[in-house]
Amino acid sequence: MLSRTADHLFWMARYTERAENTARMLDANYQLALVPQSDEYVALGWRAMLSISELAGIYAAAHPSTTSRDVIAFMSSDRDNLSSIVSCLRAARENARAVRGSITTELWETLNTTWLDAQRMLADGVLERDPCEFFEWVKFRSHLSRGVQLGTMVRDEAFYFMRLGTFLERADNTARILDVKYEMLEQRGAAPAQPLVEPVVQPVAQPGVQPLMQSLDYYHWAAVLRSVSGFEVYRKVYRDVIMPERVAELLILCADWPRSLAASLDEVQQIIARVRNARSAHAEAMAVQLHSEVCAAPIGDLLRGSLHAWLNDFLARVNELGSCVSRDFLVPLAPEPVASESAALSQSQVQVSTQPHAA
């Protein structure tokens, strides 16, 4: 397969997955913002999300304050934000258009219709009326595109490069979703290790813990789980109250759950082994090593130290792996001069363009 074709397929899948995961992060923060709490705590959640997405500086340059409405618009419909949902859907569609001969008609129509309907929904004011409706729709369209891939594509190199893009992006975004909470805890200067009992069931706080803060922690961790479709999975696996250590363990180590870091990296290493070429030995070794280290991660030790720091290191290494994949299989990413915080984004965060794909 031509590297340019593989490049378009890889980024088409990454943008689709990124749009879904951005919707998941926004939905979790929006739901938490509805819980009675101080305005400062609500703003802290939005600032943490922008920080983890490496968009805080870009947002601050255009917005004087951090409000739910402004952040949702910035992350959903702002075409000047290259990582917004609408920008990702546009880029996915343009990459698909560039390789229509390598994908099925059903897949092209799914991505094209998603882009057209997204513009219509945003023009109709869905974000002002009901943001959750739009977030759920984005997640559904992403699920639909993956289902069409699985149901109509031949298992050839085109299929595997799409899957490679999906799981690299998923590993990156699952880590970011988990890291939002730990960014908030570090900013707040707290790290609760005690079980977080649902307030409706047991409203009395544990000794030494403020009742309101314990309640907010419960709702936040529940929102984190729901944002990755993991709330029911958590109940099934652990059959117990929500504990931060177990949430981290589920999102990082649960190999049987498709959104965990371990499961995503397992797919990545298998796919790279399938499409290997004469130059890809380094990328294959990196994928195997990163998967092995994640599977051996001692969650208890990480929580006693700084899971936030570990997740930041993981994100840097996933970005390095993505760059290695681009160098060995795709169109290499061109280095950009650092002029602002926006230039410090990971290369996977700045690949959206009005063109099918811009290096």
C-alpha positions as CSV (number, residue, x, y, z in Angstrom):
1,M,0.0,0.0,0.0
2,L,1.2,3.5,-0.8
3,S,2.3,5.4,2.3
4,R,0.0,8.4,1.4
5,T,-3.0,6.1,1.2
6,A,-2.1,4.5,4.5
7,D,-1.6,7.9,6.0
8,H,-5.1,9.1,5.0
9,L,-6.7,5.9,6.4
10,F,-4.8,6.1,9.6
11,W,-5.7,9.8,10.3
12,M,-9.3,9.3,9.2
13,A,-9.7,6.8,12.0
14,R,-7.8,8.9,14.5
15,Y,-10.0,11.9,13.9
16,T,-13.2,9.9,14.2
17,E,-12.0,8.4,17.5
18,R,-10.7,11.8,18.7
19,A,-14.1,13.4,18.1
20,E,-15.8,10.7,20.1
21,N,-13.4,11.0,23.0
22,T,-13.6,14.8,23.1
23,A,-17.4,14.4,23.3
24,R,-16.9,11.9,26.2
25,M,-14.7,14.3,28.1
26,L,-17.1,17.2,27.6
27,D,-20.1,15.1,28.5
28,A,-18.5,14.0,31.8
29,N,-17.6,17.6,32.8
30,Y,-21.0,19.0,31.8
31,Q,-22.8,16.3,33.9
32,L,-20.5,17.1,36.8
33,A,-21.1,20.8,36.4
34,L,-24.8,20.2,37.1
35,V,-24.1,18.9,40.6
36,P,-24.6,21.6,43.3
37,Q,-21.1,23.0,44.0
38,S,-19.1,26.3,43.9
39,D,-18.5,28.1,40.6
40,E,-14.8,27.9,41.3
41,Y,-14.9,24.1,41.5
42,V,-16.8,23.9,38.2
43,A,-14.2,26.2,36.6
44,L,-11.5,24.0,38.1
45,G,-12.9,21.0,36.2
46,W,-13.0,22.9,32.9
47,R,-9.5,24.2,33.4
48,A,-8.2,20.8,34.1
49,M,-9.7,19.4,31.0
50,L,-8.2,22.2,28.9
51,S,-4.9,21.7,30.5
52,I,-4.8,17.9,29.9
53,S,-5.9,18.5,26.3
54,E,-3.0,21.0,26.0
55,L,-5.4,23.8,24.9
56,A,-5.4,26.0,28.0
57,G,-3.3,28.7,26.4
58,I,-5.2,28.8,23.1
59,Y,-8.5,29.0,25.0
60,A,-7.2,31.8,27.3
61,A,-6.1,33.9,24.4
62,A,-9.7,34.0,23.1
63,H,-11.8,33.8,26.3
64,P,-11.5,36.0,29.4
65,S,-13.1,33.5,31.7
66,T,-13.6,29.7,32.0
67,T,-17.4,29.0,31.8
68,S,-19.2,25.8,30.8
69,R,-20.8,27.5,27.8
70,D,-17.5,28.9,26.4
71,V,-15.5,25.7,26.9
72,I,-18.2,23.5,25.3
73,A,-18.4,25.8,22.3
74,F,-14.6,26.0,22.1
75,M,-14.2,22.2,22.2
76,S,-17.2,21.4,20.1
77,S,-17.9,23.9,17.3
78,D,-14.9,26.3,17.2
79,R,-13.3,25.8,13.7
80,D,-10.3,27.8,14.8
81,N,-9.6,25.1,17.4
82,L,-7.9,22.3,15.5
83,S,-8.9,19.7,18.1
84,S,-12.6,20.6,18.3
85,I,-15.2,18.0,17.5
86,V,-16.3,19.8,14.3
87,S,-12.7,20.1,13.1
88,C,-12.1,16.4,13.8
89,L,-15.2,15.4,11.9
90,R,-14.2,17.6,9.0
91,A,-10.7,16.2,8.9
92,A,-12.0,12.6,9.0
93,R,-14.3,13.3,6.1
94,E,-11.6,14.9,4.0
95,N,-9.2,12.1,4.6
96,A,-11.9,9.6,3.6
97,R,-12.7,11.6,0.5
98,A,-9.0,11.4,-0.5
99,V,-9.0,7.6,-0.5
100,R,-12.6,6.7,-1.6
101,G,-11.2,4.0,-3.7
102,S,-9.7,2.2,-0.7
103,I,-12.9,2.2,1.5
104,T,-16.4,0.9,1.0
105,T,-19.2,3.1,-0.2
106,E,-21.0,2.5,3.1
107,L,-18.1,3.8,5.1
108,W,-17.7,6.9,2.9
109,E,-21.4,7.7,3.2
110,T,-21.3,7.2,7.0
111,L,-18.5,9.7,7.4
112,N,-19.8,12.2,4.9
113,T,-23.3,12.1,6.4
114,T,-21.8,12.6,9.9
115,W,-20.0,15.8,8.7
116,L,-23.1,17.2,7.0
117,D,-25.4,16.4,9.9
118,A,-22.9,17.9,12.4
119,Q,-23.0,21.2,10.6
120,R,-26.8,21.2,10.5
121,M,-27.1,20.3,14.2
122,L,-24.7,23.0,15.3
123,A,-26.4,25.6,13.1
124,D,-29.8,24.6,14.8
125,G,-28.3,25.5,18.2
126,V,-28.1,22.0,19.7
127,L,-25.2,23.1,22.0
128,E,-27.3,25.8,23.6
129,R,-30.4,23.7,23.8
130,D,-29.0,20.3,24.9
131,P,-25.2,19.7,24.7
132,C,-25.7,16.1,25.9
133,E,-27.8,15.4,22.8
134,F,-24.9,16.4,20.6
135,F,-22.3,14.5,22.6
136,E,-24.4,11.3,22.5
137,W,-24.9,11.8,18.7
138,V,-21.1,12.1,18.2
139,K,-20.5,9.0,20.1
140,F,-23.2,7.1,18.2
141,R,-21.8,8.2,14.8
142,S,-18.3,7.1,15.9
143,H,-19.7,3.7,16.9
144,L,-21.5,3.5,13.6
145,S,-18.4,4.2,11.5
146,R,-16.5,1.5,13.4
147,G,-19.3,-0.9,12.9
148,V,-19.4,-0.2,9.2
149,Q,-15.7,-0.7,9.0
150,L,-15.9,-4.1,10.7
151,G,-19.0,-5.1,8.7
152,T,-17.9,-4.1,5.2
153,M,-14.1,-3.8,4.9
154,V,-11.8,-6.6,3.8
155,R,-9.1,-7.5,6.4
156,D,-6.3,-6.1,4.4
157,E,-3.7,-3.4,5.0
158,A,-6.3,-0.6,4.6
159,F,-8.4,-2.1,7.4
160,Y,-5.4,-2.5,9.7
161,F,-4.1,1.0,9.3
162,M,-7.6,2.3,10.2
163,R,-7.6,0.1,13.3
164,L,-4.1,1.2,14.2
165,G,-5.2,4.8,14.1
166,T,-8.2,4.0,16.2
167,F,-6.4,2.3,19.0
168,L,-3.4,4.7,19.2
169,E,-5.9,7.6,19.5
170,R,-8.0,5.6,22.1
171,A,-4.9,4.9,24.3
172,D,-4.0,8.6,24.2
173,N,-7.6,9.8,25.0
174,T,-8.3,7.2,27.8
175,A,-5.2,8.4,29.5
176,R,-6.3,12.1,29.1
177,I,-9.8,11.3,30.5
178,L,-8.3,9.7,33.6
179,D,-5.7,12.4,34.0
180,V,-8.3,15.2,34.1
181,K,-9.4,14.0,37.6
182,Y,-5.8,13.7,38.8
183,E,-5.0,17.1,37.4
184,M,-7.9,18.5,39.5
185,L,-6.7,16.6,42.6
186,E,-3.2,18.1,42.3
187,Q,-4.5,21.6,41.7
188,R,-6.7,21.1,44.8
189,G,-3.9,19.6,46.8
190,A,-5.8,16.5,47.8
191,A,-5.8,12.8,46.8
192,P,-8.6,10.8,48.5
193,A,-7.9,7.1,48.8
194,Q,-10.9,6.1,50.8
195,P,-14.0,4.5,49.2
196,L,-16.4,7.0,47.7
197,V,-19.8,5.8,48.8
198,E,-22.8,7.1,46.8
199,P,-24.3,10.0,48.9
200,V,-27.9,8.7,48.3
201,V,-27.0,5.4,49.9
202,Q,-24.7,6.7,52.7
203,P,-24.8,10.5,53.2
204,V,-22.6,10.5,56.3
205,A,-19.0,11.4,55.4
206,Q,-16.1,9.4,56.6
207,P,-14.1,10.9,59.5
208,G,-11.8,13.7,58.5
209,V,-13.5,14.1,55.0
210,Q,-15.7,17.1,54.2
211,P,-19.1,15.7,53.2
212,L,-19.5,18.0,50.2
213,M,-16.0,17.2,48.9
214,Q,-16.6,13.5,49.3
215,S,-19.9,13.8,47.5
216,L,-18.2,15.7,44.6
217,D,-15.5,13.1,44.4
218,Y,-18.0,10.3,44.1
219,Y,-19.9,12.1,41.3
220,H,-16.7,12.9,39.5
221,W,-15.3,9.4,39.6
222,A,-18.7,8.1,38.5
223,A,-18.6,10.7,35.6
224,V,-15.1,9.5,34.6
225,L,-16.4,5.9,34.4
226,R,-19.5,6.9,32.4
227,S,-17.4,9.0,30.1
228,V,-15.6,5.8,28.9
229,S,-18.8,3.6,29.1
230,G,-17.2,1.9,32.1
231,F,-19.7,2.5,35.0
232,E,-21.5,-0.8,34.5
233,V,-18.2,-2.6,33.8
234,Y,-16.8,-1.3,37.1
235,R,-19.9,-2.6,39.0
236,K,-19.6,-6.0,37.2
237,V,-15.8,-6.4,37.8
238,Y,-15.5,-5.0,41.4
239,R,-19.1,-5.3,42.8
240,D,-18.2,-2.6,45.3
241,V,-18.3,1.1,46.0
242,I,-16.2,3.4,43.7
243,M,-12.5,3.7,44.7
244,P,-10.0,5.8,42.8
245,E,-7.4,3.0,42.8
246,R,-9.9,0.6,41.2
247,V,-11.0,3.2,38.6
248,A,-7.4,3.7,37.6
249,E,-6.8,0.0,37.6
250,L,-9.8,-0.6,35.3
251,L,-8.9,2.2,32.8
252,I,-5.2,1.1,32.7
253,L,-5.0,-2.6,33.3
254,C,-8.2,-4.4,32.4
255,A,-7.1,-6.3,29.3
256,D,-10.7,-7.6,28.6
257,W,-12.2,-4.1,28.4
258,P,-11.7,-2.5,24.9
259,R,-11.1,1.1,26.2
260,S,-8.3,0.4,28.7
261,L,-4.7,1.3,28.0
262,A,-3.7,-2.4,28.1
263,A,-6.3,-3.5,25.6
264,S,-5.6,-0.6,23.3
265,L,-1.9,-1.2,23.3
266,D,-2.4,-4.9,22.8
267,E,-4.3,-4.1,19.6
268,V,-1.6,-1.6,18.5
269,Q,1.3,-4.1,18.9
270,Q,-0.6,-6.9,17.1
271,I,-1.5,-4.6,14.2
272,I,2.1,-3.3,13.8
273,A,3.3,-6.9,13.7
274,R,0.8,-7.6,10.9
275,V,1.8,-4.7,8.7
276,R,5.5,-4.7,9.5
277,N,8.0,-3.7,6.8
278,A,11.7,-3.4,6.5
279,R,11.8,-0.2,8.5
280,S,9.3,-0.9,11.3
281,A,11.4,-2.9,13.8
282,H,11.8,0.1,16.1
283,A,8.1,0.9,16.1
284,E,7.3,-2.7,16.8
285,A,9.7,-2.9,19.7
286,M,8.4,0.4,21.1
287,A,4.8,-0.9,21.0
288,V,5.8,-4.2,22.7
289,Q,7.8,-2.4,25.4
290,L,5.1,0.1,26.2
291,H,2.4,-2.6,26.4
292,S,4.5,-4.7,28.7
293,E,5.3,-1.7,31.0
294,V,1.6,-0.7,31.2
295,C,0.5,-4.2,32.0
296,A,3.1,-4.3,34.8
297,A,2.2,-0.9,36.2
298,P,1.8,-1.1,40.0
299,I,-1.4,0.9,40.6
300,G,-0.9,1.2,44.3
301,D,2.6,2.6,44.0
302,L,1.5,5.0,41.3
303,L,-1.3,6.4,43.5
304,R,1.0,6.7,46.4
305,G,3.4,8.7,44.1
306,S,1.9,10.7,41.2
307,L,-0.3,9.0,38.7
308,H,-0.6,12.4,37.0
309,A,3.1,12.3,36.3
310,W,2.9,8.7,35.1
311,L,0.1,9.5,32.8
312,N,1.9,12.5,31.4
313,D,4.9,10.3,30.7
314,F,2.6,7.7,29.1
315,L,1.1,10.4,26.8
316,A,4.6,11.5,25.7
317,R,5.5,7.9,24.9
318,V,2.3,7.3,22.9
319,N,3.0,10.4,21.0
320,E,6.5,9.2,20.3
321,L,5.1,5.8,19.1
322,G,2.7,7.6,16.8
323,S,5.6,9.6,15.4
324,C,7.5,6.4,14.9
325,V,4.6,4.8,13.1
326,S,4.3,7.9,10.8
327,R,8.0,7.7,10.0
328,D,8.0,4.0,9.3
329,F,4.7,3.5,7.5
330,L,3.1,6.8,6.6
331,V,4.0,10.3,5.5
332,P,6.5,11.6,8.1
333,L,5.3,14.5,10.3
334,A,7.0,17.7,9.5
335,P,8.5,19.6,12.5
336,E,6.9,22.9,13.2
337,P,8.6,26.0,14.8
338,V,7.6,26.5,18.4
339,A,5.9,29.9,18.6
340,S,3.3,29.5,21.4
341,E,1.7,26.9,23.7
342,S,-0.3,25.6,20.7
343,A,3.0,24.5,19.1
344,A,3.7,22.4,22.1
345,L,0.8,20.2,21.4
346,S,1.5,16.6,20.6
347,Q,1.8,16.0,16.8
348,S,-1.3,13.9,17.0
349,Q,-3.1,17.0,18.4
350,V,-2.3,19.3,15.5
351,Q,-2.9,17.2,12.4
352,V,-6.3,18.6,11.6
353,S,-6.5,20.6,8.4
354,T,-9.0,21.7,5.8
355,Q,-6.9,19.6,3.5
356,P,-7.3,15.8,3.5
357,H,-4.2,15.6,5.7
358,A,-1.5,18.1,6.5
359,A,1.8,16.9,7.8
